[in-house]
Amino acid sequence: MTGQDKDKRVTEENNRMVKAVTTRVFLGAVRTGSETYGDTTALAVRDGRVVALGGEARALAEVADEVVELGDGLLLPAFGDGHAHPLFGGLESFGPQIKGLASVDAIVAEVGRWAAEHPDAEWIVGASYDPALAPDGEFDARWLDAAVSERPVVLRADDYHTVWCNTEALRRAGVRDTTPDPRLGWIVRRPDGSPLGTLREWHACDLVLDQVPSRHEDELVEALRRAGSVYASAGITWVQDAWVEPDMVDAYLAAARRGALGFRADLAQRADPDRWREQLKAFDAARARVAAEGAPLLSARTVKFFSDGVIEGGTAAMLTPYLDAPHSCGMPVWEPKQLAEAVREFDADGFQTHIHAIGDAGVRAALDAVESAIRANPARDRRPVITHVQVVDPADLPRFAALGVIANFEPLWAQPDPLQTELSLPRIGVERSDLQFPMGQLARDGVRLSFGSDWPVSSHEPLEGIQVAVTRRTFDGEPREGWLPHQRLTVEQALAAATSGVAHQAGADDRLALEPGAPADLVLLSADPRTVDPMAIRHVRVLGTWLAGTATYRAGAGTATYRAGEE
């Protein structure tokens, strides 16, 4: 199929899916998220915007093109994802399906199966294996050699900070016994010094990843189309893509031109500590190009910084050494003074800053950088974001509110799952573990919270993260009293973080609540998460999603019924 054929197919599918309806009225329970309107019983949409609520909306039902009767469901502002990687998520469907597999043997078997079915693939590329499946997260190239030895195999761990390769991939990348560790990265080695097959962090991973052939634009556009379908079925209409390289900007613009982009997105271009000065002009040019070509769905007003790595890999920057590596406090991606300088410069150019910070030293460096920008540059509505916020020294907690920092959490992580119990806890110990994901404390301090998924690192489903934020328990219900229960949120707080909190992060003040004039970005749930058993929130179903009043997803069956213009 040619690119033009694909474009035509996508356009036809888009037209069928988003058939225009001039006026649509929803009858039933509506959570507006507005202090003025609160909960109401009807909402009317015309030409992509909310035009009436309550009795005024009900009065329009008789002349509406379509009426949606909500039954036992709840209509509310659509979810946003304040930190994710849509293109990476879409591309995962192109390779071996290793996500969620429960053993090394199962992963190796899947790699072998995919390789046999794709004999012409020069490289076998997959992602999202569970690093907890091997001791210390260290995987051997020889395990993959047993399935594929003549072609290179490279798999990303589900944290996207580690890769597992076979011997042929290491050979093609020139990774040998004598290859030194790069500045930002570690080559995990056997006792004899030979590379094991596990590479950690930027420069080490890139030794192999840079050898993988580039994807064609058609594949990238298709990956974004698939990501859009995934998001629509989860009730998501806006996403912060938190790791964008130059070719990805082109892919987004191509997807928007072809009608293949089913969600709003802001593109956070990744600042590189080795070349950030030359990126200043390039990022500004990309921002202007997206503004000119990408409307109304795209913007590129954010710059992404990685302050550090991840705890499970021993690369998150910590104030005191790791218990299992007393010589190491992790691997800062930027020196703190350099990070502050770069944040100041991009902030001065009007970019929003979005800083990955997981360890307590990484969080402190991020806060210091934001503070430096505030002091150096003129006052403005900058809305800086620190994302993940995993371990925070208690002395730094008040600084979030003082600096106006948005704390973006991936709430699904706030549970004692194997990643915590088998990799993180042994590395940082109980005392620091008890400081993790302080969303409850920051909410009490008046800090703006937003939620993200980091998909495909973890599940994209907002309701799964909301359940964990409210319970701090695994899906199996452990621990019964909740993990660090003082950090739990109420359901209302969690819903706000996933809706208005992300809209605030996006600078979309017109999408903070469903009020007259607001864009009709909506999600219809099968039940009200505020009234169900907190341990059943994730089982609430998404029945429909609307982007600017246009349906991007409708479940085949559910609580809602449609009449007068049913699609």
C-alpha positions in Angstrom: 0.0 0.0 0.0 1.4 3.4 -1.0 1.6 6.4 1.3 -1.2 8.0 -0.7 -3.4 4.9 -0.3 -2.8 5.0 3.4 -3.6 8.7 3.5 -6.9 8.0 1.7 -7.8 5.1 4.0 -7.1 7.2 7.1 -9.1 10.1 5.8 -12.1 7.8 4.9 -11.9 6.2 8.4 -11.7 9.6 10.0 -14.7 10.9 8.1 -16.8 7.9 9.1 -15.7 8.2 12.7 -16.1 11.9 13.2 -19.3 12.7 11.2 -20.2 16.2 12.2 -23.2 16.8 14.5 -24.1 20.4 14.8 -25.9 20.2 18.2 -25.6 17.4 20.7 -27.2 17.2 24.2 -26.1 14.9 27.0 -28.8 14.1 29.5 -27.7 12.6 32.9 -25.0 13.1 35.5 -22.4 15.6 34.4 -19.3 16.6 36.5 -18.3 19.9 35.1 -15.3 20.5 37.3 -16.4 24.1 37.6 -16.8 25.9 40.9 -19.7 27.9 39.4 -21.7 25.0 37.9 -20.6 22.0 40.0 -22.4 18.8 39.1 -25.4 19.1 36.8 -27.9 17.0 34.8 -27.4 18.1 31.2 -24.8 19.6 28.8 -25.3 20.9 25.3 -22.6 21.1 22.6 -22.7 23.0 19.4 -19.9 23.3 16.8 -17.3 21.8 19.1 -18.0 23.9 22.2 -20.2 23.7 25.3 -23.1 26.1 24.9 -25.4 25.3 27.8 -25.7 23.4 31.1 -28.6 22.2 33.3 -32.0 23.4 32.4 -30.9 25.5 29.4 -29.2 22.4 27.9 -32.3 20.3 28.5 -34.4 22.8 26.6 -32.2 22.3 23.6 -32.8 18.5 23.5 -36.0 18.8 21.4 -34.1 20.5 18.6 -30.7 18.8 18.9 -29.2 16.7 16.1 -28.3 14.1 18.7 -29.3 13.3 22.3 -27.1 11.1 24.4 -28.9 9.7 27.4 -26.2 8.9 30.0 -28.2 6.4 32.1 -26.0 5.4 35.1 -22.9 6.9 33.5 -21.0 10.1 34.2 -19.9 12.7 31.7 -16.8 14.8 32.6 -14.0 16.7 31.0 -11.8 14.4 29.0 -8.7 13.1 30.6 -5.3 14.4 29.7 -1.9 12.7 29.9 0.7 15.1 31.3 3.7 12.9 30.5 3.8 10.2 27.9 5.5 9.0 24.7 2.8 8.4 22.1 5.1 7.7 19.2 7.1 5.1 21.2 3.9 3.5 22.3 2.5 3.2 18.8 5.8 1.8 17.5 5.8 -1.0 20.1 3.1 -2.7 18.1 5.5 -3.0 15.2 7.9 -5.5 16.9 7.8 -8.5 19.2 5.0 -8.2 21.8 7.1 -8.6 25.0 5.2 -6.2 27.3 3.6 -8.0 30.2 5.4 -11.3 29.6 6.2 -12.9 32.9 9.5 -14.7 32.3 12.8 -14.4 30.4 11.9 -17.6 28.6 8.6 -16.1 27.4 10.3 -13.0 26.1 13.0 -15.1 24.2 10.3 -17.2 22.7 8.3 -14.2 21.5 11.5 -12.7 20.0 12.1 -16.0 18.2 8.5 -16.2 16.9 8.5 -12.6 15.6 11.9 -13.1 13.9 10.7 -16.2 12.2 7.6 -14.4 10.9 9.7 -11.5 9.7 12.7 -13.0 7.9 13.5 -9.8 6.0 13.7 -7.6 9.1 17.4 -6.5 9.4 17.0 -5.7 13.1 14.6 -7.1 15.6 13.5 -4.2 17.8 11.1 -4.5 20.8 10.3 -2.7 24.0 8.8 -2.8 27.5 10.3 -6.0 29.0 10.0 -6.1 32.8 13.5 -5.4 34.3 12.5 -7.2 37.5 12.6 -10.6 35.7 16.4 -10.9 36.1 18.5 -10.4 39.2 19.4 -6.7 39.6 17.7 -6.1 36.2 20.8 -7.5 34.4 20.0 -9.5 31.2 22.4 -11.7 29.3 22.9 -11.5 25.5 23.3 -15.2 25.3 19.6 -15.7 26.3 18.6 -13.8 23.2 21.2 -15.6 21.1 19.4 -18.8 21.8 16.5 -17.5 19.7 18.2 -15.2 17.2 22.0 -15.2 16.7 22.6 -14.1 13.1 20.6 -10.8 13.2 20.8 -8.1 15.8 18.2 -7.9 18.6 17.7 -4.9 20.8 14.9 -4.6 23.4 14.2 -1.6 25.6 13.3 -2.2 29.3 9.9 -0.8 30.2 11.6 2.2 31.9 13.2 3.1 28.5 16.5 3.8 30.4 18.0 0.3 29.7 18.4 -2.0 26.7 19.0 -5.7 26.4 20.9 -6.8 23.3 22.0 -10.0 21.7 25.7 -10.7 20.9 25.2 -9.7 17.2 23.8 -6.3 18.2 26.8 -5.7 20.5 29.1 -6.7 17.7 27.6 -4.3 15.2 27.8 -1.5 17.7 31.4 -2.2 18.4 30.8 -2.9 22.1 33.7 -5.2 23.3 35.7 -6.0 26.4 37.8 -3.0 25.9 35.0 -0.5 25.2 35.0 2.0 28.1 31.8 3.2 29.8 30.6 6.3 28.1 30.1 9.5 30.1 26.4 9.0 30.5 25.9 5.3 30.7 27.1 2.0 31.9 27.9 -1.2 30.1 27.0 -4.0 32.4 29.8 -6.6 32.4 30.5 -10.2 33.3 33.2 -10.9 35.9 35.7 -11.3 33.1 35.0 -7.8 31.8 33.0 -8.8 28.7 29.8 -7.0 28.0 26.8 -8.9 29.4 24.2 -7.6 27.1 22.6 -4.9 29.3 23.3 -1.2 28.7 22.1 1.5 31.0 21.2 5.1 30.2 21.7 7.5 27.3 25.2 7.1 25.8 25.4 3.4 26.6 22.0 2.6 25.1 22.8 4.8 22.1 25.8 2.7 21.2 23.4 0.2 19.9 20.2 2.2 19.2 22.2 4.5 16.8 22.8 1.5 14.6 19.1 0.7 14.1 17.8 1.9 10.7 15.5 4.9 10.8 11.7 4.4 10.4 10.0 5.7 7.3 7.6 8.6 7.8 4.7 6.4 6.8 5.5 4.1 9.7 5.8 6.9 12.2 2.4 8.4 11.1 0.8 5.0 11.4 2.3 4.7 14.9 0.7 8.0 15.9 -2.6 6.9 14.4 -2.5 3.7 16.5 -1.6 5.8 19.6 -4.6 8.0 18.9 -6.9 5.0 18.9 -5.4 3.8 22.2 -5.9 7.2 23.8 -9.4 7.7 22.5 -10.5 4.4 24.0 -9.2 5.5 27.4 -10.9 8.9 27.3 -7.8 11.0 26.6 -7.8 14.0 24.3 -4.5 15.9 25.2 -1.0 14.5 25.6 2.3 16.0 26.6 4.8 14.1 24.4 7.7 14.3 26.8 10.6 13.2 24.6 10.6 14.6 21.0 13.6 14.4 18.6 13.6 16.4 15.3 12.3 13.6 13.1 9.4 13.2 15.5 8.3 16.8 14.9 8.1 16.0 11.2 6.1 12.8 11.9 3.5 14.7 14.0 3.1 17.4 11.4 2.7 14.7 8.7 0.0 13.0 10.8 -1.8 16.2 11.3 -1.8 17.0 7.6 -3.1 13.5 6.8 -5.9 13.6 9.3 -4.3 10.7 11.3 -3.8 12.5 14.6 -6.7 11.8 16.9 -5.6 13.8 19.9 -4.2 17.2 20.9 -0.4 17.2 21.7 2.3 19.4 22.9 5.8 18.4 21.8 8.5 18.7 24.4 11.8 18.8 22.5 14.6 17.1 24.4 17.5 19.2 25.5 20.9 17.5 25.2 23.6 18.5 27.8 26.3 18.2 25.1 24.7 20.5 22.5 21.9 22.4 24.1 23.2 25.8 23.0 22.9 24.9 19.4 19.5 23.6 20.1 18.2 27.0 21.2 17.6 28.2 17.6 16.5 24.8 16.3 13.9 24.4 19.0 12.6 27.9 18.4 12.3 27.2 14.7 10.5 23.9 15.3 8.1 25.7 17.7 7.3 28.3 15.0 6.8 25.6 12.3 4.4 23.6 14.4 2.5 26.8 15.3 2.2 27.5 11.6 1.3 24.0 10.4 0.0 22.0 13.3 -3.1 24.0 14.4 -5.5 23.2 16.0 -4.1 20.0 17.5 -0.4 20.6 17.9 2.0 22.9 19.7 5.7 22.7 20.6 6.1 25.1 23.5 8.0 22.8 25.9 11.6 21.7 26.5 12.3 18.4 28.2 15.2 17.9 30.5 16.4 14.7 32.1 17.8 15.6 35.5 18.7 11.9 36.3 17.9 8.3 35.5 15.8 5.7 37.4 16.2 4.1 40.9 15.7 0.5 39.6 18.8 1.0 37.4 20.8 2.7 40.1 21.0 5.9 37.9 18.6 8.2 39.7 20.6 11.0 41.4 20.5 10.6 45.1 21.8 12.8 47.9 23.4 9.8 49.7 24.8 6.6 48.1 22.8 3.6 47.1 22.8 0.8 49.6 23.9 -1.8 47.1 26.5 0.5 45.5 28.0 2.6 48.4 30.4 4.2 45.9 27.5 5.7 43.8 24.9 8.4 44.2 23.6 7.6 40.7 24.1 9.3 37.4 23.0 13.0 37.0 22.4 13.7 33.3 23.3 17.3 33.8 25.6 19.0 36.3 23.3 21.1 38.5 24.9 24.4 37.4 24.7 23.5 33.8 21.1 22.4 34.1 20.2 25.7 35.8 21.9 27.7 33.0 20.1 25.7 30.3 16.7 26.1 32.0 17.3 29.8 32.3 18.1 30.2 28.6 15.1 28.2 27.4 12.8 29.9 29.9 14.0 33.3 28.7 12.9 32.2 25.2 9.4 31.6 26.4 9.5 27.8 26.6 7.8 25.8 29.4 10.3 23.6 31.2 9.5 19.9 31.9 12.1 18.2 34.0 12.4 14.5 34.7 13.5 14.1 38.3 13.3 10.9 40.3 16.0 10.8 43.0 16.1 13.4 45.8 19.2 15.0 44.3 17.6 15.1 40.9 14.5 16.8 42.3 16.6 19.3 44.2 18.6 20.1 41.0 15.4 20.6 39.1 13.9 22.9 41.8 17.2 24.9 41.9 17.1 25.3 38.1 13.5 26.5 38.2 14.3 29.0 40.9 17.3 30.2 38.9 15.1 30.9 35.9 12.5 32.8 38.1 15.2 35.0 39.6 17.0 35.7 36.3 14.1 36.2 33.9 11.1 38.6 33.9 8.0 37.5 35.6 5.5 35.6 33.5 3.0 32.7 33.6 5.7 30.0 33.1 4.1 26.9 34.7 7.2 24.8 35.2 6.8 21.1 35.5 8.8 18.6 37.4 7.7 15.1 36.5 7.8 11.8 38.3 8.8 13.4 41.7 9.6 10.0 43.2 11.9 10.7 46.2 11.8 14.2 47.6 13.9 15.3 50.6 11.4 16.8 53.2 13.3 20.1 53.1 12.4 20.5 49.4 8.7 19.9 49.6 7.7 23.5 50.5 9.7 24.7 47.4 7.1 23.3 45.0 4.4 25.7 46.1 6.8 28.6 46.6 8.1 28.3 43.1 4.7 27.6 41.4 6.0 24.2 40.2 3.4 21.7 38.8 4.1 18.3 40.2 3.4 15.7 37.5 3.0 12.3 39.0 2.6 8.9 37.3 0.2 7.7 40.0 0.2 4.0 38.9 3.8 3.8 40.2 2.7 4.7 43.8 2.2 1.0 44.8 4.5 -1.7 46.2 4.8 -3.7 43.1 7.8 -5.9 42.2 9.7 -2.9 40.7 9.5 -1.4 44.2 10.0 -4.5 46.3 12.6 -6.3 44.2 14.7 -3.5 42.7 14.0 -0.1 44.3 13.7 -0.8 48.0 16.9 -2.9 48.2 18.8 0.0 46.5 17.5 2.9 48.6 16.3 1.3 51.9 13.2 1.9 54.0 13.9 5.5 55.1 14.1 6.9 51.6 11.5 4.6 50.3 9.0 6.2 52.7 9.5 9.5 50.9 8.2 8.3 47.6 5.5 10.0 45.5 4.4 12.6 48.1 1.3 13.6 46.2 -0.9 13.8 49.3 1.5 16.2 51.1 2.0 18.4 48.0 -1.8 18.6 47.5 -2.2 19.7 51.1 0.5 22.4 50.4 -1.6 23.8 47.6 0.7 22.5 44.8 -0.9 22.0 41.4 -0.9 18.3 40.6 -1.2 16.8 37.2 -1.2 13.1 36.2 0.6 11.3 33.5 1.2 7.7 32.5 4.6 7.7 30.9 3.0 5.3 28.4 4.4 2.9 27.1 6.5 2.7 30.2 3.3 1.9 32.1 -0.4 1.7 31.4 -2.0 4.6 29.6 -5.4 4.0 31.4 -6.1 7.0 33.6 -8.6 5.1 35.8 -5.9 2.6 36.8 -3.7 5.4 38.0 -6.6 7.2 39.7 -7.3 4.0 41.7 -3.8 3.7 42.9 -3.6 7.4 43.8 -6.7 6.9 45.9 -5.8 3.6 47.6 -2.0 3.3 47.4 -2.6 -0.4 47.0 -1.7 -3.0 44.3 -4.5 -4.3 42.2 -4.4 -7.4 44.5 -5.2 -5.1 47.4 -1.9 -5.0 49.2 -1.1 -3.5 51.6 -4.6 -3.4 53.0 -4.0 -0.1 54.9 -2.3 1.4 51.8 1.4 2.1 51.1 2.2 5.4 52.8 -1.5 6.0 53.3 -0.9 9.7 54.3 0.0 10.3 50.7 -3.4 9.2 49.3 -5.6 11.5 47.4 -9.4 11.7 47.4 -11.2 10.6 44.3 -12.1 14.2 43.5 -8.5 15.3 43.9 -7.3 12.5 41.6 -10.0 13.2 39.0 -8.9 16.9 39.1 -5.3 15.9 38.6 -6.2 13.8 35.5 -8.4 16.5 34.0 -8.1 20.2 35.1 -4.6 19.6 36.5 -3.3 18.5 33.0 -5.3 21.3 31.3 -3.5 23.8 33.6 -0.2 22.2 32.7 -1.1 22.5 29.0 -1.9 26.2 29.4 -5.4 25.4 28.2 -7.4 27.5 30.7 -10.4 27.2 28.5 -10.4 23.4 29.2 -10.1 23.6 33.0 -13.9 22.9 33.3 -17.0 22.3 31.3 -18.5 25.8 31.1 -20.2 27.6 28.3 -17.6 28.4 25.7 -15.3 25.6 26.6 -14.1 23.2 24.0 -16.2 20.0 24.2 -13.4 17.6 25.1 -15.4 15.0 26.9 -15.3 11.5 28.3 -18.3 9.4 29.2 -17.8 6.8 32.0 -20.0 3.8 32.8 -20.2 4.9 36.5 -19.1 7.7 38.8 -15.7 6.9 40.2 -16.6 8.9 43.3 -19.3 6.4 44.2 -17.9 3.0 43.4 -15.6 0.9 45.7 -12.2 2.6 45.4 -10.7 -0.8 44.6 -13.0 -1.0 41.6 -12.3 2.4 40.0 -10.2 0.8 37.3 -13.2 -1.4 36.2 -15.2 1.7 35.3 -15.5 1.6 31.5 -15.0 4.4 29.0 -18.1 4.5 26.9 -17.3 7.5 24.7 -14.7 10.2 24.0 -15.3 13.5 22.2 -12.6 15.8 20.9 -13.9 19.3 20.3 -17.4 17.8 20.1 -16.6 15.1 17.6 -16.7 11.5 18.7 -13.3 9.7 18.5 -14.5 6.7 20.4 -17.7 5.0 21.3 -18.0 1.6 23.0 -20.1 -1.0 21.2 -22.4 -1.3 24.1 -22.9 0.4 27.5 -25.0 2.6 29.7 -25.4 5.4 27.2 -28.1 5.4 24.5 -28.1 7.6 21.4 -31.1 9.0 19.5 -31.8 11.6 16.8 -28.7 11.4 14.6 -27.3 8.2 16.0 -24.0 7.3 14.4 
